[in-house]
């Protein structure tokens, strides 16, 4: 989990530089939006971790996610597993690459899903 603090910490640094207040001792000032299958032990662990280290945490189930919900988020964390549905039939909730601008961390198979749909390097192999 220390790796996630480092990764998300770097993503949060640009936000911290803009003067967002830290709400609790040791918390990073970022607003993290977790998008995934929220009723799983895996999601609960990530959510608990984020709440411990970040000032604001919003949780949205992948099936109910709307891109508009990212408006207040500084970083989006997308957690998806191929066991939840096939790559061919699962749509990416972010829409088109040209319309997506939020800093995003891709967990599990979401990198493959997003790269495949957006035709980026990493979508095969």
Secondary structure, DSSP 8 states (H G I E B T S, - for coil): -HHHHHHHHHHHHHHHTTT----STT-EEEEEEEEE-TTSHHHHHHHHHHHHHEEEEEEEEGGG--GGGGTT-SEEEEEE-GGGS-TTT---TT--GGG--SEEEEEETHHHHHHHHHT-TTS--
